[in-house]
Amino acid sequence: PPQKPSVMLVSLLVGPSSNKGFLVEISGTTVTITCPFSKDSVNWKLNGVDGHTSERKYVIENHDSSPVSVTCSADSETREMHLNVRVCANCEELDALAVTGIITADLLITFGVLILVYYFSKDRKGRASTGAGGRPRGQKMQRPPPVPNPDYEPIRKGQREVYAGLGSRGF
């Protein structure tokens, strides 16, 4: 049967799902662990406490995402695994095609917006240079001289006595 993406992710974190490792399947808050032994009679221990099943698969209903030490043994062989998975009741599983589609659509929309901004800003620059204030740019009009600042006016005749007491300083 085809594996779900979450099963493959957990399988990568825990180990490969072959005869040497556990197979972990997650659906909602249910975690199903398959022992790597091919025997039908398997003893399970979770955190050192005996499990209530002797089947090859052990199902944990309503798992609370807390770390669990899982041990399965058959005859004289024993395998141990530390299970640390996060589960949630309202999770939605996405396949690889849906994730790829979402990322592709996001990139296309982003590039579309960038192209639109580029063309609109390029067009606006061209329009702004042709009509600066509505005046024609062909001839330069003569500007009137700037209004003098009264604080910096030159000393005129008849006003010298106001400044006579200041004297000149030698710098």
Helices and strands as residue ranges (DSSP letters): H 5-14, E 23-27, E 30-34, E 43-46, E 49-50, E 57-60, E 68-74, E 77-83, H 96-130, G 132-134, G 150-152, H 160-163
